[in-house]
Amino acid sequence: MSDPVIPHFVNDVGSENIRIGVKIFECMGASPPFDHPHIYLDMGAEKSIVCPYCSTLYVYDKELKAEQTDPPDCIYKPKAA
């Protein structure tokens, strides 16, 4: 059995908050090479959490899938080599 993939989120657009469809994730701040240390965040029973590095507010939205964000394109997708 494999472990579930933990999504990584970036805030390249500079949004004050990002709505996401998961409660456990990693914040990278921005896409490499401008990323901060990748911080594991778990909202637990809460509906939002602030990244201690970049101060982005992440808000859980049950209507979004794990790979969806609002604003769009805030999930990190490594570029193919």
Buried (B, 14 or more C-beta within 10 A) or exposed (E): EEEEEBBBBBBBEEBEBBBBBBBEBBBBBBBEEEBEEBBEBEBEEEEEBEBEBBEBBBBBBEEBEBEBBBEEEBBBEEEEE
